Amino acid sequence: MSLARTFAIARRIVFQIVRDRRTVALVVIVPLVITGLVGLTFSGMPGVLDFVAPALLGGFVFFFAFILTGISFLRERIQGTLERLWATPVRRGEVLLGYLAGFLLFAFVQAMLVMFFTLFVLDVQHRGALAHILLLLVALATVAVNLGVFVSTFARNEFQVMQFIPLVILPQLFLSGVLLPVGQMPGYLQAASRALPLTYAVRGLREVMLEGKGMGEAGPDLAVLAGFAVLMLLLAVGVTRRA
């Protein structure tokens, strides 16, 4: 494993995304616009916004990181960039780690922007430390990035990537506690929710933001998210084949 080759691939991804105005808009502008619209929706109900903000924050970070990675990685395959990399001495692990590092940088930027916009522009109240909130969001974004790479290997165009949203994203939003507390769901849906990474992110964010807990209490949720990230990475490595 060569860190130099991995870093070179990550740097190329970063430069390529920065030069693409549409992708930059997806990274920076779209999340803030949608978050702002949600804030306006609850502008007359600050208490309600404070309660739903942790779940929406996690949901937005997960959704946008997944879309960004899925579409960007698909473009690399369609344009033949991935095939050219396979033809070099570079290893498959180096290629995937390089791509993931590049995508994670932008997922981190997205998480930072959405978090600060939510907390300081929408003035959502929070009791926990900002560092703990950001740590949970970065862990969730890592899961979404790895999942985006995994899913995009089964798509042939951007439309097919979008078709995965009802299969991958919507169940997370409905079953993870974003719209309805998990404890109020039927038992079989609660069991299903335990297999979804967003469930643990929402729970951890609520513990930190609403209850002021630290990593001692939210640590188990963070550990589960880390486990999901590793699992998604292994799946991505497994389905990516040399051309």
WOWOBEL-V578645 format. One record per residue. N is the residue number from 1. PHI is phi as a letter, one per 40 degrees, with the letter a starting at -180 (NA if undefined). PSI is psi in degrees with one decimal (none if undefined). D_CENTER is the distance of its C-alpha to the mean C-alpha in Angstrom with 1 decimal. Layout:
BEGIN
n = {N/N}
phi = {PHI/PHI}
psi = {PSI/PSI}
d_center = {D_CENTER/D_CENTER}
END
This chain:
BEGIN
n = {1/2/3/4/5/6/7/8/9/10/11/12/13/14/15/16/17/18/19/20/21/22/23/24/25/26/27/28/29/30/31/32/33/34/35/36/37/38/39/40/41/42/43/44/45/46/47/48/49/50/51/52/53/54/55/56/57/58/59/60/61/62/63/64/65/66/67/68/69/70/71/72/73/74/75/76/77/78/79/80/81/82/83/84/85/86/87/88/89/90/91/92/93/94/95/96/97/98/99/100/101/102/103/104/105/106/107/108/109/110/111/112/113/114/115/116/117/118/119/120/121/122/123/124/125/126/127/128/129/130/131/132/133/134/135/136/137/138/139/140/141/142/143/144/145/146/147/148/149/150/151/152/153/154/155/156/157/158/159/160/161/162/163/164/165/166/167/168/169/170/171/172/173/174/175/176/177/178/179/180/181/182/183/184/185/186/187/188/189/190/191/192/193/194/195/196/197/198/199/200/201/202/203/204/205/206/207/208/209/210/211/212/213/214/215/216/217/218/219/220/221/222/223/224/225/226/227/228/229/230/231/232/233/234/235/236/237/238/239/240/241/242/243}
phi = {NA/b/c/c/c/c/c/c/c/c/c/c/c/c/c/c/c/c/c/c/c/c/c/c/c/c/c/b/c/d/d/c/c/c/c/c/c/c/c/c/c/b/c/c/b/d/c/c/c/c/c/c/d/d/c/c/c/c/c/c/c/c/c/c/c/c/c/d/c/d/c/c/c/c/d/c/c/c/c/g/c/c/c/c/c/c/c/c/c/c/c/c/c/c/c/c/c/c/c/c/c/c/c/c/d/c/c/c/c/d/c/c/c/c/c/c/c/c/c/b/c/c/f/c/c/a/b/c/c/c/c/c/c/c/c/c/c/c/c/c/c/c/c/c/c/c/c/c/c/c/c/c/c/c/b/b/a/c/c/c/c/c/c/c/d/c/c/b/c/d/d/c/c/c/b/c/g/c/c/a/d/d/c/c/c/d/d/c/c/c/c/c/c/c/c/b/c/c/d/c/c/c/c/c/c/c/c/c/c/c/b/g/c/b/c/c/c/c/d/d/c/c/c/c/c/c/c/c/c/c/c/c/c/c/c/c/c/c/c/c/b/c/c}
psi = {123.0/117.6/-32.0/-45.0/-40.2/-44.3/-37.8/-40.8/-43.0/-41.2/-39.4/-40.7/-43.4/-48.1/-37.9/-42.2/-39.7/-34.6/-13.5/107.4/-36.7/-40.9/-38.0/-39.9/-39.9/-33.8/-42.7/-54.2/-48.5/-47.4/-38.5/-38.1/-47.8/-42.2/-39.8/-39.7/-39.7/-41.8/-40.9/-34.9/-38.0/20.7/-30.5/3.6/69.1/-34.5/-39.4/-41.6/-41.0/-36.1/-41.9/-15.7/-44.2/-41.8/-43.2/-36.8/-48.1/-41.5/-42.1/-45.7/-44.0/-46.3/-50.0/-35.6/-39.0/-47.1/-46.6/-48.0/-45.6/-46.8/-42.3/-42.3/-36.1/-42.0/-38.9/-38.2/-44.7/-39.8/-5.3/5.0/-40.5/-40.1/-41.7/-34.9/-38.8/-26.8/-7.4/171.9/-2.4/144.9/157.1/-40.0/-37.6/-40.7/-50.3/-41.3/-36.5/-46.3/-46.1/-39.9/-42.3/-45.8/-36.8/-33.0/-45.6/-33.1/-36.9/-43.0/-44.2/-46.9/-42.5/-47.3/-48.1/-40.6/-51.0/-35.8/-43.4/-44.8/-37.6/-26.5/-47.1/-9.1/42.9/131.4/140.7/144.5/-26.6/173.8/142.8/-36.9/-37.5/-38.7/-46.7/-37.0/-43.4/-39.6/-39.3/-40.2/-41.8/-41.4/-36.0/-42.0/-45.3/-38.9/-48.9/-39.6/-37.6/-41.9/-44.7/-49.4/-38.5/-20.0/-15.9/0.9/150.1/-13.5/172.0/-33.0/-40.2/-32.9/-43.3/-29.4/-19.0/-13.7/-48.5/-27.6/-36.6/-42.5/-49.7/-43.5/-35.6/-43.3/-37.3/-32.5/-6.5/-0.1/6.2/-46.1/-31.9/132.5/137.2/-36.6/-18.3/-0.8/159.2/156.8/-39.7/-30.4/-33.2/-38.6/-40.9/-36.8/-27.0/-11.4/7.3/129.5/-33.8/-27.6/-45.9/-32.3/-45.0/-43.8/-45.2/-42.2/-38.2/-38.8/-40.1/-48.6/-41.1/-34.7/-8.3/23.2/161.7/-165.1/-16.5/-40.5/-39.2/-6.1/-43.7/-38.5/-39.2/-39.7/-39.4/-40.4/-40.6/-39.0/-41.6/-40.3/-43.6/-43.1/-45.9/-35.9/-43.8/-38.9/-40.6/-42.0/-38.7/-34.4/-12.2/121.0/150.3/141.7/none}
d_center = {26.0/26.4/24.2/25.9/24.9/21.3/21.3/23.1/20.6/17.7/20.1/20.9/17.4/17.1/20.5/19.9/16.9/18.8/21.8/20.1/20.5/18.6/15.4/16.0/16.5/13.2/11.6/14.2/16.4/14.7/12.2/15.3/17.6/15.8/15.3/19.0/20.1/18.9/20.7/23.8/23.7/24.1/26.2/29.2/27.6/26.1/26.3/24.3/21.6/21.5/21.1/18.4/16.4/14.4/13.3/12.6/10.7/8.2/8.4/8.0/5.0/3.3/6.0/6.4/3.9/5.4/8.5/9.0/8.9/10.8/13.4/13.9/14.5/16.7/18.7/19.4/20.9/22.8/24.3/25.5/23.8/22.6/26.1/27.7/25.6/26.7/30.3/30.1/30.6/26.9/25.4/22.6/20.8/21.3/20.0/16.7/16.2/17.2/14.7/11.8/13.2/13.5/10.1/8.8/11.4/10.2/6.6/8.9/11.2/9.0/8.3/12.0/13.3/11.9/13.0/16.4/17.0/16.5/18.7/21.3/21.7/21.3/23.0/21.1/22.9/21.3/23.3/21.2/20.6/18.0/17.3/16.4/14.1/12.3/12.4/10.7/7.8/7.7/8.1/5.3/3.0/5.9/6.0/3.6/5.6/8.5/8.5/8.5/11.4/13.0/13.2/14.3/17.3/18.8/18.8/21.6/20.7/18.0/19.5/18.9/15.1/15.3/17.4/14.7/13.1/15.9/15.7/12.0/10.5/13.8/14.9/11.9/12.9/16.5/16.7/14.4/16.6/15.0/18.2/20.6/21.0/20.6/24.1/25.7/24.6/27.0/27.0/25.8/22.6/22.1/22.4/19.9/17.3/17.8/16.3/12.9/10.2/9.3/13.1/13.2/10.6/12.6/15.8/15.1/14.3/17.4/19.4/18.7/18.9/21.5/23.6/23.3/22.7/21.7/20.1/23.2/22.2/18.4/18.6/18.8/15.4/13.9/15.9/14.7/11.0/12.5/14.4/11.8/10.2/13.8/14.6/12.0/13.3/16.8/16.3/15.2/18.2/20.4/19.9/20.1/23.9/26.1/27.7}
END
